[in-house]
Amino acid sequence: MRVNVLPNGRLVLPAQMRRQLGVERGGQVMAEIDGDVVRLTTADHSLDEAGALFRSYVSGGEDIASEVIAERRAEAATEQGGGFGTAPR
């Protein structure tokens, strides 16, 4: 489908395409350039892709959130035990 570039540089995404994407008036899409190709996706789709990429680096049994929380608590305990403003031992 052909999309016109307005004199001010804006693109108008045709209503049919907005409906297919589920984008309403005033909504947003994510734009990505790959060489000479522009790819438009919804924010939800981009989040889904990011989640899939993240999951590809994590084995099925790992609970990353719990690991991060435990690490932060250990760091906080170390900081509190050594006192603030003191050099590490």
Secondary structure as UniProt FT lines:
FT   TURN            7..8
FT   HELIX           15..21
FT   TURN            25..26
FT   STRAND          30..34
FT   TURN            35..36
FT   STRAND          37..41
FT   HELIX           43..56
FT   TURN            60..61
FT   HELIX           64..82
FT   TURN            84..85
//
